[in-house]
Each structure stands twice: as structure tokens, then as C-alpha cells.
């Protein structure tokens, strides 16, 4: 779940991890997963803290950012590459309070945040082709 904090001036910022399946299968026939650190600010941070819970299907549009700092406890230089999310979309339906049926998409009027689902495209034979695989 997103973790929300506030800057000293009161601006909300949320951080969370996003798991993304790769497009092609590995040798065992499974999809490998990549994990990305996401940071969102202001109303988007408030939105994801309320609606984007672990297991929800979301899309994030943003930019890459590299940061570095010196760890105060160890004195070691640390660095991270993260995605600064500017737009977040919920792509699935919200489960009801009992954990059962979905109750529909949220309609939250937040600037820079869309709750409309993205169109599902039917799978094609090309979806299973890896253009970078050696022949």
C-alpha cells in the first residue's frame, strides 16, 4: 500500500512499489516481474493513498528520476532511481468491503488522475513473439 508523508510545508507525497509483468515468458513458461519504486505528489498522493491498495491494477505515467544522498547512520553514499508519477489510472474495479464482488470504478474528481479503465486489447499471435530473441 502507498505510504503517505508530508513535507515540512504540508505537501503530501506517497511512495509505493509497482510490480510489472514482462511481455514475454521465461524458459519455465512464466512471466518475469520487474519492481519499480513510484513517488507521487499532492492530490495524486492523496488519491493513491485512498484507492490504490496492494493488488490493484494501475497504470502510472511519469518520468524517471535519480537521487543520491549520504546515509546518516552509516555514512555510506546511497542512490535510487524511481518513477515520479504524474498521472495514475485505476484499471480494475474496486472490491466491495466484504472482499467479494467488484462494485465499480471510483469517480474521483482529481486533477491529473484518471479512473477510467484502459481498453483491453485482444491477444494476438504477435504477443508471444520476442523481437529480441535469438533465432
N, C-alpha and C positions, 0 to 999 in steps of 0.2 A: 504494500500500500504506500502511496505517496506520503512523504514526511514533510510537513509544512513548518517553516520557521519564519521569523520576521526580522528584517534588518533593523538597526537602531532607529531608523526613521519610520518604521512601521510598514514597510513594503513586504508583502507576502512572497515567499519563494518556496517552491516544492521540489523535492528530489525524489526520483524513483528509478527502478530498473525496468528495462523493457526487454523481453525475450522475443527474438525474431527467428522464425524458421527459415532455413535456406531454401532455394528453389529446387535444388536437385537432391537426390538421395545419395547416401553414402554406400559403401560396399555391403553393409548389412541390410540395406533397403530402407533405412530410417532417414529422416531429415535431421541434419545437424542444426544446432541452435546457437545463435550469437546473442550475447547480452550487452546492452548499451545503458549507460548512465544518462538520464534525462534530467534537465533542470528547466522549470517553467516559472514565470514571474507574474505578479499582480493578479488580475482576475482569472487568468488561466490557471494559476497556482491554486486559487480558491476553488475553481471548478474541478480540477483533478483530485483535490483532497476530498471533495464531497462525493464524486461519482466514479472515479477511476480506481477501482479496487483490484487486488490481485486476481488474475484470471480473466479480467475483462479484455475484450478485443478492442484495441485502439489504434489509431494512426497518429503519428506525430510528424509535423512539418517544421523544420527548423534549420539550424546551422551548427557546424562543428566549432568547438572552442577548446583550446588547450590552455591549461592553467598550471602554474607551478608555485610552490611555497616551501618554506622550511618548517618541518615538524618541530613544534615547541618542546616535546618531551624527549625526542631522540636527537634533534639537531640535524637530521637527515633531510636532504632535498627531496621533495615529493612532486609528482606531476600527474595530471589526469587529462584525458581527452573525453569530452562529454558533448551531448547534443543539447543545445539551448532551444527548447521547443517554443515555437511562436504560434502554431495552430494545433489543436488537439481535437480529434474526432472520435466519438464512441461509435464502434462499428457493430456492436451486438445489442441485444435487448437486455434491459436490467432485470435480474431475477427478483421475484417478489420476496417479501420478508420471511416467508416460510421455507425459502430455498427451492421452491417448486417452479411453476410456470413463469415465463417472462411476462412482464406487464407493459412493455412498450418502451420506445425511446424517450429519453428525457428531452424536454423542450426548455432549455435554459437560455435566456437572452444575455449572452456574454460576448462581448466584442472579441473577435479573433478566435473564437471557439465554435466549432460546428458539431452538432449532434446528429446530423443527417447521415444515414448509412451510405457507404460507398457501394457502387453497383457491383454485384458478383458476376464475374465473367465465367462462362462455361469453360471447363478444362479442354485443352486441345492436345493433340499428339506432340506438338512442339514443347508443351510444358515439361515433358520428360527428357528433352534433349538438352545436353550441356554443351553450349557452343565452344567452351574452352577445353573440353576433354580431348585427350589424345586419341587418335583413331587407331 
